[in-house]
Amino acid sequence: MTSAEPVRPAAPRTGEVQASVLAAFQLVEDARYERSGRRRRAELVRARAERAVADRKLERDLPDS
């Protein structure tokens, strides 16, 4: 090995594998959460509506530039 060659890691890189496992776990949890029923969808719709109302109020209250 010369000084121009990159140094190999001493141990296998496990961060990538852990990230994949965590990503898969998050996907499973997200899917489970989305299937929790109509109540959750109603909450999402309400949150979107509240956000839209807040955006309209902010747009109305901001001075024109």
N, C-alpha and C positions, 0 to 999 in steps of 0.2 A: 504494500500500500504506500502510495506517495502522498505528499501533503495536498495534492490537487484532487484526490479522491475524497468523496464525502464519507463521513464516519457512519458505520452501520449502527443502528440502535442495539443496545446490549440485550434488551428484552423485546419480545413481540409487542407490537402496538395494539393495546386492548381498548383504547379510547374509541376507535371506530366501531368496534363490535358492541361496546356498551351503548354507544349512541344509537346503533341500529336496534338494539333490544329496547332501549327506552322509547324510541320512536314507535316501535311496534306496540309496546304497552300503551302508549298514549293514544294510538289509533283505536285500540280495543276499548279503552276507557271512553273515548269520544263517541264511539258507536253505541256503547251501552247507555251513555248519557242522552244521546239523541233519541233513543228508542224508549225513553221513559214515559212517553204518552202525550196526550193532547195538552195537558196542563203546561208542559214545557214549551210546546209550540205557541200556546196562547201567551206565555210570558215573553217569548221572543218577539211576537207580533206587537205586544204592548210596548216593549222596550224600543222597538223600531219606530213606533208611532210617537212615543215620547221624545225620541231623538229628533224626529222630523219637526215636531212642534218647537222644540228648543232651537233648532237651526233656523226655523222661520222667524222666531222672535228675535234671535240674534241678528239675522239679516235685516229685519225691520228696524231694530234699534241702532245699528251701526250707521254712522254718517256716510253719505255718498262721497266718494273720492273723485 
